[in-house]
Amino acid sequence: MGQIIGTIIFGAVIGILARLVIPGKQAMGMLITIVIGIIGALIGYWIWGLISSEGNENTSGIDWIRWIISIAVAVVLTLIYTSATRERR
């Protein structure tokens, strides 16, 4: 249960940071921001596992590269979402 709550909180932070990176206002609610953040974090961790020379070893402290990759993925997903929903309006 703790992992699920941690993933939701981490996804919310990643989603909010991704929205802050993108200039302008995005027409999306907090729930979709959290979902995109969670997906971005999961894909970011997967990508980091592929390119990491250390594999999936734990690091001491904050792993900034994983955060940056996760935010970048969430930015791309946010842009895709806003682009897809803008066309329907």
C-alpha positions in Angstrom: 0.0 0.0 0.0 2.9 2.4 0.8 4.3 1.9 -2.7 1.1 2.8 -4.3 0.7 6.0 -2.3 4.4 6.8 -3.0 3.9 6.3 -6.7 0.8 8.6 -6.7 2.7 11.3 -4.8 5.8 11.0 -7.0 3.6 11.0 -10.1 1.8 14.2 -8.9 5.2 15.9 -8.3 6.5 14.8 -11.7 3.3 15.9 -13.5 3.3 19.3 -11.8 6.9 19.9 -12.6 6.3 18.9 -16.2 3.5 21.4 -16.5 5.7 24.1 -15.0 8.3 23.5 -17.7 5.8 24.0 -20.5 5.1 27.6 -21.3 1.5 28.7 -21.3 -1.6 27.2 -19.8 -2.6 23.6 -20.3 -6.3 22.7 -20.3 -6.1 19.7 -18.1 -7.2 18.9 -14.5 -5.2 17.7 -11.5 -6.2 14.1 -12.0 -4.9 13.9 -15.5 -1.8 15.7 -14.4 -1.2 13.0 -11.8 -1.9 10.2 -14.2 0.5 11.6 -16.8 3.1 12.1 -14.0 2.8 8.5 -12.9 3.1 7.3 -16.5 6.0 9.6 -17.1 7.8 8.4 -13.9 7.3 4.8 -14.8 8.6 5.2 -18.4 11.4 7.5 -17.1 12.5 4.8 -14.6 12.3 2.2 -17.4 14.5 4.3 -19.7 17.0 5.0 -17.0 17.2 1.2 -16.4 18.0 0.7 -20.1 20.7 3.4 -20.3 22.2 3.1 -16.8 25.6 1.5 -16.6 24.9 0.5 -13.0 21.7 -1.2 -13.9 18.9 -0.9 -11.3 21.2 -0.4 -8.3 20.0 1.9 -5.6 21.9 5.2 -5.2 22.4 7.1 -2.0 20.6 10.4 -2.1 18.5 11.8 -4.8 18.9 10.3 -8.3 18.6 13.5 -10.3 19.0 11.9 -13.7 15.9 9.7 -13.1 14.0 12.8 -12.1 15.1 14.7 -15.2 14.2 11.8 -17.5 10.8 11.3 -15.8 10.0 15.0 -16.1 11.1 15.0 -19.8 8.8 12.0 -20.5 5.9 13.7 -18.7 6.5 16.9 -20.7 6.2 14.9 -23.9 3.1 13.1 -22.7 1.6 16.5 -21.6 2.2 18.0 -25.0 0.7 15.0 -26.7 -2.4 15.1 -24.4 -2.9 18.9 -24.9 -2.4 18.5 -28.6 -4.9 15.6 -28.9 -7.6 17.3 -26.7 -7.2 20.7 -28.4 -8.1 19.3 -31.8 -11.4 17.9 -30.5 -12.6 21.3 -29.1 
